[in-house]
Amino acid sequence: MKNRLEKIQTKSAYEAALALIEIEIETLNKRKANFNINEHFKADLEELNQLKYQINLQSSEISKLNIRQELIHETERDLSSSTSDIEYNLKSYNEDLKLIDDELFSDDFEATVKLQLNKFNRHFASTSDVLYGEQYALKYDKIINRKGQRLYKFSAFNLNFSSGKKQGEIYCFDIAYTFFADEENIPCMHFLLNDKKELMHDNQLVKIADLVNRNNIQFVASILKDKLPERLNKEEYFILKLSENDKLFKIEKE
């Protein structure tokens, strides 16, 4: 073996090569010993992991905000579309309302209003004359309100143009409208209910009773018994009677 090796190189050559290898090994060992390893590796790794965690949290929050932003944009687009469908419908409705408004305040329509009002006033004046010996009538004025809208304003007045209003004016109106509705074939209830009958005179209550009975109208009066005219103080006219000792729903104070 020795002879074979020495045929290739001499012993001295091998020793020189070995010395060089040992020097290289020593150099590598020094480099290994001096290799720069971070002494705070564990702490830095922990900090790195914490940063990664924070980055994940921020990424998740950014994703949520992006979704929310997209929803807001989508809602904004929907609202914009709806607004267009609304401010156009509104324009269309306003145009339709203007056509209707123009028709309502045309000369032809006003002539119809006058005609119907005259028919009603015939009953209104007749009814009030029977009950009060005075004639009431309904009038109208064309006005413009604060919004710039044209309106028909109806109000009652006394043909004698006397000041003050009768308590029974509303009763005359209700009864007269029933007559008018029947004449015009307008469906209506033959049922009248009003309060404060004690403010009317006895003869007016009697006249109202006679008038409605003759015309198949039911007139309900809530009134104190001592304010009731003697002619109407009959059991056949009473539907419900209440007193201090017999209250509605039988509610009594202890």
Secondary structure as GFF3:
##gff-version 3
##sequence-region A 1 254
A	DSSP	alpha_helix	2	8	.	.	.	ID=ss1
A	DSSP	alpha_helix	11	33	.	.	.	ID=ss2
A	DSSP	alpha_helix	41	86	.	.	.	ID=ss3
A	DSSP	alpha_helix	89	104	.	.	.	ID=ss4
A	DSSP	alpha_helix	107	132	.	.	.	ID=ss5
A	DSSP	beta_strand	136	144	.	.	.	ID=ss6
A	DSSP	beta_strand	150	158	.	.	.	ID=ss7
A	DSSP	alpha_helix	169	183	.	.	.	ID=ss8
A	DSSP	beta_strand	191	194	.	.	.	ID=ss9
A	DSSP	three_ten_helix	197	199	.	.	.	ID=ss10
A	DSSP	alpha_helix	202	214	.	.	.	ID=ss11
A	DSSP	beta_strand	218	221	.	.	.	ID=ss12
A	DSSP	three_ten_helix	225	227	.	.	.	ID=ss13
A	DSSP	three_ten_helix	230	232	.	.	.	ID=ss14
A	DSSP	three_ten_helix	235	237	.	.	.	ID=ss15
A	DSSP	three_ten_helix	248	250	.	.	.	ID=ss16
###
